[in-house]
Amino acid sequence: MPWVNGYVRRDGTKVRGHSRWAAGARREMSTLVMFGLAVAVIGSAPNSSAGGKSDFPRPASTVYPVKFPGWNKAPAPRPRPTVSYPIPWDRSSR
């Protein structure tokens, strides 16, 4: 908000310094506030199912330490190449 310094009007009335909204700022601010209020109200609405219980399943409690199947098995052997390198090319035909 811009600050307007104090001044004296043409008819002699003294006007104290004050802040004032920029042109269109009230409408923009009210739109922003209404949007934020709608998001807050819609986002905090309780679940409408019976008894206030959620339709979504609850996650099961985790048992620590977490172990994955096969985590302690030996790694698979590395693949072996099917040819030996470098491959000799016949370059005498050029």
N, CA, C and O atoms as a GROMACS GRO file, in nm:
protein
  376
    1MET      N    1   0.084  -0.117   0.000
    1MET     CA    2   0.000   0.000   0.000
    1MET      C    3   0.089   0.124   0.000
    1MET      O    4   0.178   0.137   0.083
    2PRO      N    5   0.063   0.212  -0.093
    2PRO     CA    6   0.143   0.335  -0.097
    2PRO      C    7   0.108   0.430   0.018
    2PRO      O    8  -0.005   0.430   0.067
    3TRP      N    9   0.205   0.507   0.058
    3TRP     CA   10   0.186   0.605   0.165
    3TRP      C   11   0.165   0.742   0.103
    3TRP      O   12   0.242   0.785   0.019
    4VAL      N   13   0.057   0.810   0.147
    4VAL     CA   14   0.027   0.946   0.100
    4VAL      C   15   0.066   1.041   0.212
    4VAL      O   16   0.013   1.032   0.323
    5ASN      N   17   0.159   1.132   0.183
    5ASN     CA   18   0.203   1.229   0.283
    5ASN      C   19   0.091   1.330   0.310
    5ASN      O   20   0.002   1.351   0.228
    6GLY      N   21   0.099   1.393   0.429
    6GLY     CA   22   0.001   1.493   0.464
    6GLY      C   23   0.008   1.614   0.371
    6GLY      O   24   0.116   1.649   0.323
    7TYR      N   25  -0.105   1.676   0.345
    7TYR     CA   26  -0.110   1.792   0.256
    7TYR      C   27  -0.228   1.880   0.296
    7TYR      O   28  -0.310   1.841   0.378
    8VAL      N   29  -0.234   1.998   0.236
    8VAL     CA   30  -0.343   2.093   0.260
    8VAL      C   31  -0.422   2.107   0.130
    8VAL      O   32  -0.365   2.136   0.025
    9ARG      N   33  -0.554   2.086   0.139
    9ARG     CA   34  -0.638   2.098   0.021
    9ARG      C   35  -0.655   2.244  -0.018
    9ARG      O   36  -0.621   2.335   0.058
   10ARG      N   37  -0.709   2.264  -0.138
   10ARG     CA   38  -0.729   2.399  -0.189
   10ARG      C   39  -0.822   2.482  -0.100
   10ARG      O   40  -0.807   2.604  -0.090
   11ASP      N   41  -0.919   2.414  -0.034
   11ASP     CA   42  -1.012   2.487   0.054
   11ASP      C   43  -0.956   2.507   0.193
   11ASP      O   44  -1.027   2.560   0.279
   12GLY      N   45  -0.831   2.467   0.221
   12GLY     CA   46  -0.766   2.490   0.350
   12GLY      C   47  -0.775   2.372   0.446
   12GLY      O   48  -0.722   2.382   0.557
   13THR      N   49  -0.839   2.265   0.410
   13THR     CA   50  -0.852   2.147   0.496
   13THR      C   51  -0.719   2.074   0.502
   13THR      O   52  -0.660   2.042   0.399
   14LYS      N   53  -0.672   2.045   0.626
   14LYS     CA   54  -0.549   1.970   0.642
   14LYS      C   55  -0.579   1.821   0.638
   14LYS      O   56  -0.673   1.773   0.702
   15VAL      N   57  -0.500   1.748   0.562
   15VAL     CA   58  -0.516   1.604   0.549
   15VAL      C   59  -0.391   1.539   0.605
   15VAL      O   60  -0.279   1.569   0.563
   16ARG      N   61  -0.411   1.449   0.704
   16ARG     CA   62  -0.297   1.379   0.763
   16ARG      C   63  -0.244   1.274   0.666
   16ARG      O   64  -0.314   1.230   0.575
   17GLY      N   65  -0.119   1.236   0.687
   17GLY     CA   66  -0.060   1.129   0.606
   17GLY      C   67  -0.132   0.997   0.632
   17GLY      O   68  -0.172   0.968   0.744
   18HIS      N   69  -0.149   0.920   0.528
   18HIS     CA   70  -0.222   0.795   0.541
   18HIS      C   71  -0.178   0.698   0.431
   18HIS      O   72  -0.115   0.737   0.333
   19SER      N   73  -0.212   0.573   0.451
   19SER     CA   74  -0.185   0.475   0.346
   19SER      C   75  -0.315   0.451   0.270
   19SER      O   76  -0.424   0.466   0.325
   20ARG      N   77  -0.301   0.414   0.145
   20ARG     CA   78  -0.420   0.388   0.067
   20ARG      C   79  -0.396   0.271  -0.025
   20ARG      O   80  -0.284   0.246  -0.068
   21TRP      N   81  -0.503   0.199  -0.056
   21TRP     CA   82  -0.496   0.085  -0.144
   21TRP      C   83  -0.469   0.132  -0.287
   21TRP      O   84  -0.517   0.237  -0.329
   22ALA      N   85  -0.391   0.054  -0.359
   22ALA     CA   86  -0.369   0.083  -0.500
   22ALA      C   87  -0.496   0.050  -0.578
   22ALA      O   88  -0.582  -0.022  -0.528
   23ALA      N   89  -0.508   0.101  -0.699
   23ALA     CA   90  -0.628   0.080  -0.779
   23ALA      C   91  -0.646  -0.069  -0.807
   23ALA      O   92  -0.555  -0.134  -0.857
   24GLY      N   93  -0.764  -0.123  -0.775
   24GLY     CA   94  -0.795  -0.263  -0.800
   24GLY      C   95  -0.746  -0.359  -0.695
   24GLY      O   96  -0.774  -0.479  -0.703
   25ALA      N   97  -0.672  -0.309  -0.596
   25ALA     CA   98  -0.614  -0.399  -0.497
   25ALA      C   99  -0.719  -0.458  -0.403
   25ALA      O  100  -0.703  -0.571  -0.358
   26ARG      N  101  -0.823  -0.385  -0.372
   26ARG     CA  102  -0.926  -0.438  -0.283
   26ARG      C  103  -0.997  -0.557  -0.345
   26ARG      O  104  -1.021  -0.658  -0.279
   27ARG      N  105  -1.030  -0.546  -0.471
   27ARG     CA  106  -1.097  -0.656  -0.540
   27ARG      C  107  -1.006  -0.778  -0.548
   27ARG      O  108  -1.050  -0.891  -0.524
   28GLU      N  109  -0.879  -0.757  -0.581
   28GLU     CA  110  -0.785  -0.868  -0.589
   28GLU      C  111  -0.765  -0.934  -0.453
   28GLU      O  112  -0.761  -1.057  -0.443
   29MET      N  113  -0.753  -0.853  -0.349
   29MET     CA  114  -0.734  -0.908  -0.214
   29MET      C  115  -0.858  -0.983  -0.170
   29MET      O  116  -0.846  -1.089  -0.108
   30SER      N  117  -0.976  -0.932  -0.199
   30SER     CA  118  -1.097  -1.003  -0.158
   30SER      C  119  -1.110  -1.135  -0.234
   30SER      O  120  -1.155  -1.234  -0.177
   31THR      N  121  -1.071  -1.137  -0.361
   31THR     CA  122  -1.074  -1.263  -0.437
   31THR      C  123  -0.977  -1.363  -0.376
   31THR      O  124  -1.010  -1.481  -0.362
   32LEU      N  125  -0.858  -1.319  -0.341
   32LEU     CA  126  -0.759  -1.407  -0.280
   32LEU      C  127  -0.807  -1.461  -0.145
   32LEU      O  128  -0.790  -1.579  -0.116
   33VAL      N  129  -0.867  -1.376  -0.064
   33VAL     CA  130  -0.916  -1.417   0.067
   33VAL      C  131  -1.029  -1.518   0.052
   33VAL      O  132  -1.033  -1.617   0.125
   34MET      N  133  -1.121  -1.494  -0.041
   34MET     CA  134  -1.232  -1.588  -0.062
   34MET      C  135  -1.181  -1.723  -0.112
   34MET      O  136  -1.231  -1.828  -0.070
   35PHE      N  137  -1.082  -1.722  -0.200
   35PHE     CA  138  -1.024  -1.847  -0.248
   35PHE      C  139  -0.957  -1.922  -0.133
   35PHE      O  140  -0.978  -2.043  -0.119
   36GLY      N  141  -0.879  -1.853  -0.053
   36GLY     CA  142  -0.813  -1.916   0.061
   36GLY      C  143  -0.913  -1.971   0.162
   36GLY      O  144  -0.892  -2.079   0.218
   37LEU      N  145  -1.020  -1.898   0.186
   37LEU     CA  146  -1.124  -1.943   0.278
   37LEU      C  147  -1.192  -2.068   0.223
   37LEU      O  148  -1.219  -2.161   0.299
   38ALA      N  149  -1.221  -2.071   0.093
   38ALA     CA  150  -1.284  -2.189   0.033
   38ALA      C  151  -1.192  -2.310   0.043
   38ALA      O  152  -1.238  -2.420   0.072
   39VAL      N  153  -1.064  -2.292   0.019
   39VAL     CA  154  -0.969  -2.402   0.030
   39VAL      C  155  -0.963  -2.453   0.173
   39VAL      O  156  -0.960  -2.574   0.196
   40ALA      N  157  -0.962  -2.363   0.269
   40ALA     CA  158  -0.956  -2.403   0.410
   40ALA      C  159  -1.082  -2.479   0.452
   40ALA      O  160  -1.073  -2.578   0.524
   41VAL      N  161  -1.199  -2.432   0.407
   41VAL     CA  162  -1.324  -2.497   0.446
   41VAL      C  163  -1.338  -2.633   0.378
   41VAL      O  164  -1.374  -2.731   0.443
   42ILE      N  165  -1.309  -2.639   0.249
   42ILE     CA  166  -1.322  -2.766   0.177
   42ILE      C  167  -1.216  -2.865   0.224
   42ILE      O  168  -1.244  -2.984   0.236
   43GLY      N  169  -1.095  -2.817   0.249
   43GLY     CA  170  -0.987  -2.906   0.291
   43GLY      C  171  -1.005  -2.962   0.430
   43GLY      O  172  -0.951  -3.068   0.460
   44SER      N  173  -1.079  -2.894   0.516
   44SER     CA  174  -1.094  -2.941   0.653
   44SER      C  175  -1.228  -3.009   0.676
   44SER      O  176  -1.261  -3.041   0.790
   45ALA      N  177  -1.307  -3.031   0.570
   45ALA     CA  178  -1.437  -3.095   0.586
   45ALA      C  179  -1.417  -3.240   0.632
   45ALA      O  180  -1.334  -3.311   0.576
   46PRO      N  181  -1.493  -3.283   0.734
   46PRO     CA  182  -1.479  -3.421   0.780
   46PRO      C  183  -1.533  -3.517   0.675
   46PRO      O  184  -1.610  -3.478   0.587
   47ASN      N  185  -1.492  -3.643   0.685
   47ASN     CA  186  -1.539  -3.744   0.592
   47ASN      C  187  -1.689  -3.764   0.611
   47ASN      O  188  -1.737  -3.770   0.724
   48SER      N  189  -1.763  -3.774   0.500
   48SER     CA  190  -1.908  -3.780   0.509
   48SER      C  191  -1.962  -3.921   0.526
   48SER      O  192  -2.084  -3.939   0.527
   49SER      N  193  -1.878  -4.023   0.539
   49SER     CA  194  -1.927  -4.160   0.555
   49SER      C  195  -1.982  -4.180   0.696
   49SER      O  196  -1.956  -4.100   0.786
   50ALA      N  197  -2.056  -4.286   0.714
   50ALA     CA  198  -2.122  -4.312   0.842
   50ALA      C  199  -2.021  -4.332   0.954
   50ALA      O  200  -1.921  -4.403   0.938
   51GLY      N  201  -2.048  -4.270   1.065
   51GLY     CA  202  -1.963  -4.287   1.182
   51GLY      C  203  -1.831  -4.214   1.172
   51GLY      O  204  -1.747  -4.227   1.261
   52GLY      N  205  -1.810  -4.137   1.067
   52GLY     CA  206  -1.687  -4.062   1.051
   52GLY      C  207  -1.568  -4.149   1.015
   52GLY      O  208  -1.455  -4.102   1.020
   53LYS      N  209  -1.593  -4.276   0.977
   53LYS     CA  210  -1.482  -4.364   0.941
   53LYS      C  211  -1.449  -4.347   0.794
   53LYS      O  212  -1.536  -4.318   0.712
   54SER      N  213  -1.327  -4.363   0.763
   54SER     CA  214  -1.280  -4.346   0.626
   54SER      C  215  -1.310  -4.469   0.542
   54SER      O  216  -1.312  -4.581   0.593
   55ASP      N  217  -1.335  -4.447   0.413
   55ASP     CA  218  -1.356  -4.557   0.320
   55ASP      C  219  -1.224  -4.619   0.277
   55ASP      O  220  -1.222  -4.727   0.218
   56PHE      N  221  -1.115  -4.552   0.304
   56PHE     CA  222  -0.984  -4.599   0.263
   56PHE      C  223  -0.926  -4.690   0.370
   56PHE      O  224  -0.946  -4.667   0.489
   57PRO      N  225  -0.853  -4.795   0.329
   57PRO     CA  226  -0.794  -4.884   0.430
   57PRO      C  227  -0.682  -4.815   0.507
   57PRO      O  228  -0.609  -4.732   0.452
   58ARG      N  229  -0.669  -4.850   0.631
   58ARG     CA  230  -0.562  -4.795   0.715
   58ARG      C  231  -0.434  -4.874   0.690
   58ARG      O  232  -0.441  -4.995   0.669
   59PRO      N  233  -0.319  -4.810   0.690
   59PRO     CA  234  -0.194  -4.884   0.671
   59PRO      C  235  -0.165  -4.971   0.793
   59PRO      O  236  -0.193  -4.933   0.907
   60ALA      N  237  -0.108  -5.086   0.767
   60ALA     CA  238  -0.072  -5.177   0.876
   60ALA      C  239   0.053  -5.125   0.944
   60ALA      O  240   0.133  -5.053   0.883
   61SER      N  241   0.071  -5.160   1.069
   61SER     CA  242   0.190  -5.115   1.140
   61SER      C  243   0.312  -5.186   1.082
   61SER      O  244   0.303  -5.302   1.041
   62THR      N  245   0.423  -5.118   1.081
   62THR     CA  246   0.546  -5.172   1.025
   62THR      C  247   0.624  -5.245   1.133
   62THR      O  248   0.637  -5.197   1.246
   63VAL      N  249   0.676  -5.362   1.097
   63VAL     CA  250   0.758  -5.440   1.189
   63VAL      C  251   0.903  -5.416   1.151
   63VAL      O  252   0.943  -5.440   1.037
   64TYR      N  253   0.980  -5.368   1.247
   64TYR     CA  254   1.120  -5.337   1.220
   64TYR      C  255   1.210  -5.447   1.272
   64TYR      O  256   1.175  -5.505   1.375
   65PRO      N  257   1.320  -5.480   1.212
   65PRO     CA  258   1.372  -5.424   1.088
   65PRO      C  259   1.296  -5.481   0.968
   65PRO      O  260   1.252  -5.596   0.969
   66VAL      N  261   1.280  -5.400   0.866
   66VAL     CA  262   1.211  -5.439   0.745
   66VAL      C  263   1.301  -5.533   0.666
   66VAL      O  264   1.418  -5.502   0.643
   67LYS      N  265   1.246  -5.647   0.626
   67LYS     CA  266   1.323  -5.744   0.548
   67LYS      C  267   1.247  -5.774   0.420
   67LYS      O  268   1.126  -5.794   0.422
   68PHE      N  269   1.320  -5.777   0.312
   68PHE     CA  270   1.262  -5.808   0.183
   68PHE      C  271   1.296  -5.950   0.145
   68PHE      O  272   1.403  -5.999   0.181
   69PRO      N  273   1.206  -6.020   0.071
   69PRO     CA  274   1.235  -6.158   0.036
   69PRO      C  275   1.359  -6.166  -0.053
   69PRO      O  276   1.372  -6.092  -0.150
   70GLY      N  277   1.448  -6.258  -0.018
   70GLY     CA  278   1.568  -6.279  -0.097
   70GLY      C  279   1.678  -6.177  -0.074
   70GLY      O  280   1.773  -6.171  -0.152
   71TRP      N  281   1.668  -6.096   0.030
   71TRP     CA  282   1.768  -5.991   0.051
   71TRP      C  283   1.903  -6.046   0.093
   71TRP      O  284   2.005  -5.980   0.073
   72ASN      N  285   1.906  -6.166   0.150
   72ASN     CA  286   2.032  -6.222   0.196
   72ASN      C  287   2.087  -6.330   0.102
   72ASN      O  288   2.184  -6.397   0.136
   73LYS      N  289   2.026  -6.349  -0.016
   73LYS     CA  290   2.075  -6.448  -0.112
   73LYS      C  291   2.196  -6.393  -0.186
   73LYS      O  292   2.216  -6.272  -0.196
   74ALA      N  293   2.277  -6.485  -0.238
   74ALA     CA  294   2.394  -6.444  -0.315
   74ALA      C  295   2.349  -6.380  -0.446
   74ALA      O  296   2.247  -6.420  -0.502
   75PRO      N  297   2.423  -6.280  -0.493
   75PRO     CA  298   2.382  -6.216  -0.618
   75PRO      C  299   2.396  -6.311  -0.736
   75PRO      O  300   2.475  -6.406  -0.732
   76ALA      N  301   2.319  -6.285  -0.839
   76ALA     CA  302   2.325  -6.368  -0.960
   76ALA      C  303   2.461  -6.353  -1.024
   76ALA      O  304   2.523  -6.247  -1.015
   77PRO      N  305   2.509  -6.461  -1.091
   77PRO     CA  306   2.641  -6.451  -1.155
   77PRO      C  307   2.637  -6.349  -1.268
   77PRO      O  308   2.534  -6.326  -1.332
   78ARG      N  309   2.752  -6.288  -1.291
   78ARG     CA  310   2.761  -6.189  -1.398
   78ARG      C  311   2.749  -6.257  -1.533
   78ARG      O  312   2.794  -6.371  -1.549
   79PRO      N  313   2.689  -6.191  -1.630
   79PRO     CA  314   2.680  -6.252  -1.763
   79PRO      C  315   2.817  -6.262  -1.827
   79PRO      O  316   2.904  -6.177  -1.806
   80ARG      N  317   2.835  -6.368  -1.905
   80ARG     CA  318   2.962  -6.388  -1.974
   80ARG      C  319   2.947  -6.348  -2.120
   80ARG      O  320   2.844  -6.376  -2.181
   81PRO      N  321   3.048  -6.284  -2.175
   81PRO     CA  322   3.036  -6.245  -2.316
   81PRO      C  323   3.031  -6.369  -2.406
   81PRO      O  324   3.091  -6.472  -2.376
   82THR      N  325   2.959  -6.358  -2.518
   82THR     CA  326   2.946  -6.471  -2.610
   82THR      C  327   3.056  -6.474  -2.712
   82THR      O  328   3.077  -6.577  -2.776
   83VAL      N  329   3.128  -6.365  -2.730
   83VAL     CA  330   3.240  -6.360  -2.824
   83VAL      C  331   3.359  -6.301  -2.753
   83VAL      O  332   3.345  -6.234  -2.650
   84SER      N  333   3.478  -6.326  -2.807
   84SER     CA  334   3.597  -6.265  -2.750
   84SER      C  335   3.628  -6.139  -2.832
   84SER      O  336   3.608  -6.136  -2.953
   85TYR      N  337   3.676  -6.039  -2.768
   85TYR     CA  338   3.705  -5.912  -2.835
   85TYR      C  339   3.854  -5.889  -2.838
   85TYR      O  340   3.922  -5.942  -2.750
   86PRO      N  341   3.909  -5.818  -2.928
   86PRO     CA  342   3.845  -5.755  -3.043
   86PRO      C  343   3.820  -5.855  -3.156
   86PRO      O  344   3.892  -5.954  -3.169
   87ILE      N  345   3.719  -5.827  -3.235
   87ILE     CA  346   3.685  -5.913  -3.348
   87ILE      C  347   3.773  -5.872  -3.466
   87ILE      O  348   3.773  -5.755  -3.504
   88PRO      N  349   3.847  -5.965  -3.524
   88PRO     CA  350   3.931  -5.929  -3.640
   88PRO      C  351   3.844  -5.910  -3.765
   88PRO      O  352   3.764  -5.996  -3.800
   89TRP      N  353   3.862  -5.798  -3.831
   89TRP     CA  354   3.788  -5.768  -3.954
   89TRP      C  355   3.886  -5.774  -4.072
   89TRP      O  356   4.000  -5.728  -4.063
   90ASP      N  357   3.839  -5.832  -4.179
   90ASP     CA  358   3.920  -5.837  -4.299
   90ASP      C  359   3.908  -5.703  -4.369
   90ASP      O  360   3.803  -5.671  -4.424
   91ARG      N  361   4.014  -5.623  -4.366
   91ARG     CA  362   4.011  -5.490  -4.424
   91ARG      C  363   4.089  -5.485  -4.555
   91ARG      O  364   4.115  -5.376  -4.607
   92SER      N  365   4.126  -5.596  -4.608
   92SER     CA  366   4.203  -5.598  -4.732
   92SER      C  367   4.118  -5.570  -4.855
   92SER      O  368   4.173  -5.545  -4.962
   93SER      N  369   3.985  -5.575  -4.844
   93SER     CA  370   3.899  -5.556  -4.960
   93SER      C  371   3.884  -5.409  -4.999
   93SER      O  372   3.822  -5.382  -5.102
   94ARG      N  373   3.934  -5.315  -4.925
   94ARG     CA  374   3.921  -5.173  -4.957
   94ARG      C  375   4.007  -5.134  -5.067
   94ARG      O  376   4.008  -5.017  -5.106
   0.00000   0.00000   0.00000
